[in-house]
Amino acid sequence: MATDGVKIIDGDLAHDTYWGIMDLYDRGANLDTINKEFPLIKEEHTDEFDCEIYVTSCALALWEIGQMTDEKFKYAETIVNKGVSVEAWSIEDKNQGKARQKVLDKFLKKISKTNNKIRPRKKYGKIRNLYFQADDLLTFKLNDGNYRAVICALIDQHRGNCSYILVPTTYNSNKKPIVEDLKNTEILGRMMFSGLNRKATLEKQPGINRVWEFVGGNTTSQFGLVKFAVAHKDFMNFKEKFEKVGILKIMDGLKYTSSIQYEQNFERFEDIFKDLENEIRILQHEKFPVTVLCEV
């Protein structure tokens, strides 16, 4: 199943489509640009189920910003009336199929009418008084008395939310670290299937050749970091546990994500870092030298 529930915006494809349009709209993109980036009618859908998910989420967004036309409505209606998603859900659970049909009927009724309350473009404020900055090397001490270290790879401010994206290192010592100490440690990440040739992957991820050289072999894989995200409002409660001890910059082309966990308290850092090797084994993370990934 390509979606998580029967709602119009429910699942990755629907969220990516709907919010992709809204993000462009809120940033001030003109309507021609939005229609070019997210055309309601396009041919490259992998299957009819995904086509319905894309078309319905796209149509909902276009209706909300006042861009629904008779032509677009008729196309969306044609896709919905094929009954692909209703059939798919009914195979697993007839009640789910009925629920999806009810959602679609309500959806078509809604977008068939003129939207008299067009969604205004939203302006999201940014937090200026940040606790830490991108590329800060941060250390913290656990109950065992040893210091650990993470790199604040970036600050993610999106739709009014602010998160610190922290990348774990293998540093573990009773000595408070400085940048020089990290050169003999590793960062957690993972090689990921690319689907591109070496030239295209290198263009997408400048610096990936350094990782290829480290892992060996004639690979075209991409690289992604293991990340922990902490919301600004949550970090407020335990930011004093972390101390900036320098600057350590991961190459911009190597800051892609392989996995991300959202942490809300310092106890989670205790749980993870008290036995990081076990965490690595269970989640199948890989270790990459700081000297390969960072500008040192």
ZIGI-V347453 format. One record per residue. SS is DSSP state (~ for helix, > for strand, _ for the rest). PSI is psi in whole degrees, -180 to 180 (none if undefined). Layout:
# ZIGI-V347453
ss={SS	SS}
psi={PSI	PSI}
This chain:
# ZIGI-V347453
ss={_	_	_	_	_	_	_	_	_	_	_	~	~	~	~	~	~	~	~	~	~	~	~	~	~	~	_	_	_	_	~	~	~	~	~	~	~	_	_	_	_	_	_	_	_	_	_	~	~	~	~	~	~	~	~	~	~	~	~	~	~	~	~	~	_	_	_	_	_	~	~	~	~	~	~	~	~	~	~	~	_	_	_	~	~	~	~	~	~	~	~	~	_	~	~	~	~	~	~	~	~	~	~	~	~	~	~	~	~	~	~	_	_	_	_	_	_	_	_	_	_	_	_	_	_	_	_	_	_	_	_	_	_	_	_	>	>	>	>	>	>	_	_	_	_	_	>	>	>	>	>	>	>	>	>	>	>	>	_	_	>	>	>	>	>	>	>	>	>	_	_	_	>	_	_	_	_	_	~	~	~	~	_	_	_	>	>	>	>	>	>	>	_	_	_	_	_	~	~	~	~	~	~	~	_	_	_	~	~	~	~	~	~	~	~	_	_	_	_	_	_	>	>	>	>	>	>	>	>	>	>	~	~	~	~	_	_	_	~	~	~	_	>	>	>	>	>	_	_	>	_	~	~	~	_	_	>	>	>	>	>	>	_	_	_	~	~	~	~	~	~	~	~	_	_	~	~	~	~	~	~	~	~	_	_	>	>	>	>	~	~	~	~	>	_	_}
psi={130	4	164	-18	-178	-6	164	-45	89	99	164	-50	-44	-44	-46	-38	-54	-51	-24	-42	-47	-36	-43	-45	-46	-27	-1	11	141	167	-29	-42	-43	-45	-29	-42	-34	70	135	-40	114	159	-12	24	140	-32	172	-30	-51	-35	-45	-42	-45	-49	-43	-41	-38	-46	-39	-45	-45	-38	-42	-30	14	28	18	131	169	-41	-45	-39	-46	-38	-47	-41	-40	-43	-45	-41	-10	-23	22	-49	-37	-43	-42	-44	-34	-31	-39	-38	115	-35	-35	-38	-43	-39	-42	-41	-40	-42	-43	-39	-44	-39	-49	-39	-40	-52	-7	-16	154	134	110	-2	72	134	125	155	134	142	118	130	153	144	124	-33	73	150	-39	170	162	139	4	135	121	139	156	150	136	178	-19	-2	-6	154	144	172	142	159	128	94	-36	164	120	110	114	125	42	-4	143	127	144	123	108	137	125	143	170	10	133	103	158	-1	131	128	156	171	-41	-35	-28	-15	-18	13	-174	161	145	137	-160	143	141	145	135	-50	-1	162	174	-41	-46	-39	-41	-37	-35	-36	80	131	-10	-23	-31	-37	-42	-43	-38	-45	-21	163	164	65	157	12	152	171	142	150	150	132	146	129	131	122	146	-43	-28	-40	-28	-31	-13	20	-26	-16	-18	143	132	128	9	-170	130	109	118	138	135	-39	-12	18	16	165	131	-36	154	134	143	117	144	-8	166	-25	-33	-37	-36	-48	-43	-48	-13	-26	70	-33	-38	-39	-43	-44	-47	-43	0	41	165	157	136	132	141	-38	-18	-41	-21	161	82	none}
